[in-house]
Amino acid sequence: MRMNPTRLIGDFTELVLIDSPSFSERQIGDYIKSKLSALGLRVFEDGAGQMLGGNCGNIFGFLDGTINAASLLFSAHMDTVEPSRGKTAVIDRDGTIRSRGDTVLGADDFSGIAAILEALTIIREYNLPHRPLEVLFTVAEEIYCQGISRFNFQNLKAKDAFVLDLTGPVGTAAYKAPAIITFTVEVIGISSHAGFEPERGVNAIAAASEAIKALPLGRLDHETTLNIGIIKGGLATNIVPDKCIVKGETRSYSGEKALNCIELVEREFQKAAQRFGASYSFTNKIVCSAYETPLHHPILGLFKKACADIQLGCNLVKTFGGSDNNTLFENGITGLVLASAMEKVHSCQEYTTTDELCRIAELTLQLMTIDPNDL
């Protein structure tokens, strides 16, 4: 192993100390830009932060290759979910790294960032041959990949990518992910005094409840889900509520099924609104498009060889989560999402291990330095 475990773990724990909730990635963005510049990359920042109302844009960098091959992209996101402010890494004797229990750890996605930076550092230290490399660190990924959606892909040459942003043992890679469509329904009724004249009111919450009751929430089939996640409405217990806002999402490996599910949701709210004498407005947004990387694509051969070269088990899986890879696929870049030393993400029980951090860094280095002409 060519990794420097002490440096890698030190860099990871330093990253954990940086607060970087979505739309507030400035400090970590500056950290990454400084590291990349010191390693000899050409570094740029786009205007995604300004477009999103955040304080930092997407960071991207380029390193000319010494192997005659096409550019290869590596990506990770800079933001973390809450609660994240005041994070500290605690290292157990067995090598497990956790937070103090009152915040997330931030391995999602600081482990990916640390692995990419360490691999680039090793390339420079040992003057290793490598193909042309492009790196992209995005903002606001946790908010349905908003940062990468503002990225100008004309800035990139790479047509293949590895996104470091998946749970599971290192050596696992996701080649398929679902479409995700969010929706918001606003049901409008008529307010009135609930005690003196309830007959004059139209209860927006009751109308919304009838629509929700008619929906097949949960797992619709082996590749489709539907969820209502937020309900807001009402001003006081003695007022018939004239407004109810309902928000949810559907996911499916089939884009057509996801769209059909959205149509079903609107129909049920339309029917309920008509029955109660209410009105409604309905909006939806495709936040992730489904993708499937063909199993015969050369990027899978590269991944399998890299795993074999460092004696790492290789496991290809489907994921039901979205990532920046969905947007890469939309823009003509074929990728895999790599398990990158993160477990129990989006919780205060999140953890990584020193061994897994070393493995993902070593795998990233191997992917950067393989000559694809030898495959």
C-alpha positions in Angstrom: 0.0 0.0 0.0 1.4 3.4 -1.0 -1.0 5.3 1.2 0.3 7.4 4.1 -2.3 6.3 6.7 -1.3 8.9 9.3 -1.6 11.7 6.8 -4.9 10.4 5.4 -6.6 10.0 8.7 -5.2 13.4 9.8 -6.6 15.0 6.7 -10.0 13.3 7.2 -10.3 14.4 10.8 -9.3 17.9 9.8 -12.1 17.9 7.2 -14.6 16.8 9.8 -13.9 19.9 11.9 -15.1 22.1 9.0 -18.7 23.1 9.1 -20.2 22.7 5.6 -24.0 22.4 5.6 -25.7 22.8 2.2 -25.3 26.3 0.9 -22.5 27.1 3.4 -19.5 25.3 1.8 -17.2 28.3 1.6 -14.6 27.1 4.1 -14.2 23.6 2.7 -14.2 25.0 -0.8 -11.2 27.1 0.1 -9.6 24.2 1.7 -9.9 22.0 -1.4 -8.8 24.8 -3.7 -5.7 25.3 -1.7 -4.9 21.6 -1.7 -5.5 21.1 -5.4 -3.4 24.2 -6.3 -0.5 22.9 -4.2 -0.7 19.6 -6.0 -0.3 21.3 -9.4 -3.8 21.2 -10.7 -5.5 24.1 -12.5 -8.4 25.0 -10.3 -11.6 26.9 -10.9 -14.8 27.7 -9.1 -18.1 28.3 -10.8 -21.1 30.5 -9.9 -23.4 27.8 -8.6 -23.3 29.2 -5.1 -24.5 32.6 -6.2 -27.2 31.0 -8.3 -28.4 29.0 -5.3 -28.1 31.6 -2.7 -25.1 29.9 -1.1 -21.6 31.1 -0.4 -19.5 28.7 -2.5 -19.6 27.3 -6.0 -18.6 24.0 -7.4 -14.8 23.4 -7.4 -13.2 21.7 -10.4 -9.6 21.0 -11.3 -7.5 19.6 -14.1 -4.2 17.6 -14.1 -2.5 16.9 -17.4 -1.8 13.2 -17.9 1.4 11.3 -18.6 -0.5 8.3 -20.0 -1.9 8.8 -23.5 -5.6 8.2 -22.7 -8.9 10.0 -22.4 -9.6 12.2 -19.3 -11.2 10.5 -16.3 -13.4 12.4 -13.8 -13.5 11.9 -10.0 -16.2 13.6 -8.0 -17.4 14.1 -4.4 -19.7 16.6 -2.8 -18.7 19.2 -0.2 -21.9 19.6 1.8 -23.2 17.6 4.8 -26.6 17.0 6.2 -27.6 18.4 9.6 -27.0 18.2 12.5 -23.4 19.0 11.4 -22.2 22.1 13.1 -19.4 21.5 15.6 -18.4 18.1 14.3 -15.5 16.3 15.9 -14.0 12.9 14.9 -13.5 10.4 17.7 -11.2 7.5 16.8 -11.8 4.2 18.8 -9.0 1.8 19.5 -10.3 -0.6 16.8 -10.0 2.1 14.2 -13.7 3.1 14.1 -14.2 6.8 13.6 -17.4 8.4 14.9 -18.7 11.7 15.9 -19.4 12.5 19.6 -23.0 11.4 19.0 -24.7 14.8 18.7 -23.8 15.4 15.1 -23.2 13.5 11.9 -19.6 12.6 11.3 -19.5 13.9 7.7 -17.9 10.8 6.2 -20.7 11.5 3.6 -18.8 12.8 1.7 -15.5 13.8 3.4 -14.2 10.3 3.0 -14.5 10.7 -0.7 -12.8 14.1 -0.6 -10.0 12.8 1.5 -9.5 9.8 -0.8 -9.3 11.9 -3.9 -6.8 14.3 -2.3 -4.6 11.6 -0.9 -4.5 9.8 -4.3 -3.4 13.0 -6.0 -0.8 13.6 -3.3 0.7 10.1 -3.8 0.8 10.7 -7.6 2.8 13.8 -7.1 5.1 12.3 -4.3 6.1 9.3 -6.4 5.8 10.9 -9.8 3.4 8.1 -10.9 2.2 7.8 -14.4 -1.4 8.7 -14.7 -4.0 9.5 -17.3 -5.4 13.1 -17.6 -7.5 13.7 -14.5 -10.4 16.0 -13.8 -11.9 16.4 -10.3 -15.3 18.0 -9.4 -16.4 18.9 -5.9 -20.0 20.0 -5.8 -22.1 22.0 -3.5 -25.7 21.3 -2.3 -25.7 17.7 -3.4 -27.7 16.7 -0.3 -30.5 19.0 -1.5 -31.4 16.9 -4.5 -28.1 17.5 -6.3 -28.7 21.2 -6.8 -25.1 22.2 -7.2 -24.1 19.9 -10.0 -27.4 20.9 -11.8 -25.9 24.4 -12.2 -22.5 23.2 -13.5 -21.5 24.0 -17.0 -20.4 20.6 -18.4 -18.7 22.2 -21.4 -15.9 22.8 -18.9 -15.1 19.1 -18.8 -13.5 16.8 -21.3 -14.0 13.5 -19.5 -16.8 11.1 -20.7 -16.2 8.6 -17.9 -16.4 9.2 -14.1 -16.2 7.7 -10.7 -18.4 9.4 -8.0 -17.3 8.6 -4.5 -20.6 8.7 -2.6 -22.0 5.3 -1.6 -22.4 3.3 1.6 -21.1 -0.3 1.8 -17.8 -2.1 1.8 -15.1 -0.5 -0.4 -15.1 -2.4 -3.6 -18.8 -1.9 -4.1 -20.1 0.2 -7.0 -23.6 1.2 -8.0 -24.3 1.0 -11.8 -28.0 1.8 -11.6 -30.1 4.4 -9.8 -33.7 5.7 -9.9 -35.5 8.7 -11.2 -36.7 10.9 -8.3 -39.6 13.3 -8.8 -40.7 15.7 -6.0 -44.1 17.2 -5.8 -45.9 19.9 -3.9 -49.7 20.2 -3.6 -51.5 23.3 -2.2 -55.1 22.6 -1.3 -57.2 25.8 -0.9 -60.4 25.7 1.1 -62.5 28.4 2.9 -61.8 29.5 6.5 -64.6 30.0 9.0 -65.1 29.8 12.8 -65.0 26.1 13.7 -67.5 26.6 16.6 -70.0 29.2 15.3 -70.2 28.5 11.6 -68.3 25.4 10.5 -70.8 24.9 7.7 -69.4 28.0 5.9 -65.9 26.6 5.8 -64.2 24.2 3.4 -61.6 22.2 5.4 -58.4 22.0 3.3 -56.8 19.5 5.6 -59.7 17.2 5.3 -59.6 17.4 1.5 -55.9 16.7 1.5 -56.3 13.8 4.0 -58.8 12.1 1.7 -56.4 12.3 -1.3 -53.5 11.0 0.8 -55.7 8.1 2.1 -56.4 7.1 -1.5 -52.8 6.9 -2.5 -50.8 3.7 -2.4 -47.9 5.0 -0.2 -44.8 3.0 0.3 -43.4 0.4 -2.1 -45.6 0.2 -5.2 -43.6 -2.5 -6.9 -40.1 -3.9 -7.0 -38.8 -0.6 -8.6 -41.1 2.2 -7.5 -41.9 4.0 -4.2 -44.2 6.8 -3.3 -44.0 8.9 -0.1 -45.7 11.9 1.5 -43.1 13.5 3.7 -44.4 17.0 4.8 -47.9 18.2 5.6 -48.5 21.8 6.7 -51.8 23.5 7.4 -54.1 25.3 9.8 -53.8 28.4 12.0 -55.7 27.5 15.2 -57.9 24.8 16.6 -61.0 27.0 16.3 -60.6 27.9 12.6 -61.6 25.7 9.7 -58.3 25.6 7.8 -58.3 27.2 4.4 -54.9 25.9 3.3 -52.9 22.7 3.4 -49.6 22.1 1.8 -48.4 18.5 1.1 -45.0 17.6 -0.2 -43.6 14.2 -1.2 -41.6 12.2 -3.8 -41.7 9.2 -6.0 -38.7 7.1 -7.0 -38.5 4.4 -9.7 -35.9 2.7 -11.9 -38.4 3.4 -14.6 -38.8 7.0 -15.5 -42.1 6.2 -17.1 -43.4 4.7 -13.9 -42.3 7.7 -11.9 -44.2 10.0 -14.2 -47.3 7.8 -14.0 -47.1 7.9 -10.2 -47.0 11.7 -10.3 -50.1 11.7 -12.5 -51.8 9.5 -10.0 -51.0 11.8 -7.1 -52.5 14.8 -9.0 -55.6 12.9 -10.0 -56.4 12.0 -6.4 -55.9 15.5 -5.1 -58.1 16.8 -7.9 -60.9 14.4 -7.0 -60.7 15.2 -3.3 -60.7 18.9 -4.0 -63.7 18.7 -6.2 -65.6 16.6 -3.6 -65.0 19.1 -0.8 -65.5 22.2 -2.9 -61.9 23.2 -2.6 -59.3 24.1 -5.2 -55.7 23.0 -5.6 -52.4 23.7 -7.3 -49.9 21.0 -8.2 -46.2 21.3 -9.1 -43.5 18.7 -9.6 -39.8 18.6 -10.4 -37.6 15.8 -11.8 -34.6 16.2 -9.5 -32.9 13.0 -10.7 -33.2 11.1 -13.9 -32.9 7.3 -13.9 -29.7 5.8 -15.3 -28.1 2.4 -15.9 -24.5 2.0 -16.8 -24.2 -0.9 -19.3 -22.4 -3.8 -17.7 -20.2 -4.1 -20.8 -19.0 -0.5 -20.6 -15.2 0.0 -20.4 -15.5 1.8 -17.1 -16.6 -1.4 -15.4 -13.6 -3.2 -16.8 -11.4 -0.4 -15.4 -13.1 -0.8 -12.0 -12.8 -4.6 -11.9 -9.1 -4.4 -12.8 -8.4 -1.8 -10.2 -10.1 -4.0 -7.5 -8.2 -7.1 -8.6 -4.8 -5.2 -8.7 -5.1 -4.3 -5.0 -6.8 -7.6 -4.0 -10.1 -6.0 -3.2 -13.5 -7.7 -3.6 -15.6 -6.3 -6.4 -19.4 -6.0 -6.1 -21.7 -4.3 -8.5 -25.1 -3.2 -7.1 -28.2 -1.1 -7.8 -28.9 1.8 -5.5 -32.2 3.4 -4.7 -30.5 6.7 -3.8 -29.8 9.6 -6.1 -26.3 11.2 -6.5 -24.4 13.5 -8.7 -23.9 10.6 -11.0 -27.5 10.9 -12.1 -26.8 14.4 -13.5 -23.4 13.3 -15.0 -25.3 10.6 -16.9 -27.8 13.2 -18.2 -24.9 15.2 -19.6 -23.3 12.4 -21.5 -20.8 11.2 -18.8 -21.0 7.5 -17.9 -20.1 6.7 -14.3 -20.1 4.4 -11.4 -20.8 5.4 -7.8 -18.2 4.0 -5.5 -18.6 2.9 -1.9 -16.3 5.3 -0.1 -15.9 4.4 3.5 -19.2 5.7 5.0 -21.8 3.8 7.0 -25.1 4.8 8.7 -25.1 8.1 6.8 -27.6 10.9 7.6 -27.6 9.9 11.2 -25.6 10.7 14.4 -24.5 7.1 14.3 -22.6 7.6 11.1 -19.1 6.1 11.1 -16.1 5.1 9.0 -12.9 3.1 9.8 -9.2 3.8 9.3 -8.9 0.6 7.2 -11.8 1.5 4.9 -10.4 5.0 4.4 -7.1 3.6 3.3 -8.9 1.1 1.0 -10.9 3.8 -0.8 -7.8 6.0 -1.2 -5.8 3.1 -2.6 -8.6 2.2 -5.0 -8.9 5.8 -6.1 -5.2 5.9 -6.8 -5.3 2.7 -8.7 -8.1 4.0 -10.9 -6.2 7.1 -11.6 -3.0 5.3 -12.6 -4.1 2.3 -14.6 -3.3 2.6 -18.3 -6.6 1.9 -20.1 -4.7 0.9 -23.2 -3.6 -2.3 -21.3 -7.1 -3.4 -20.5 
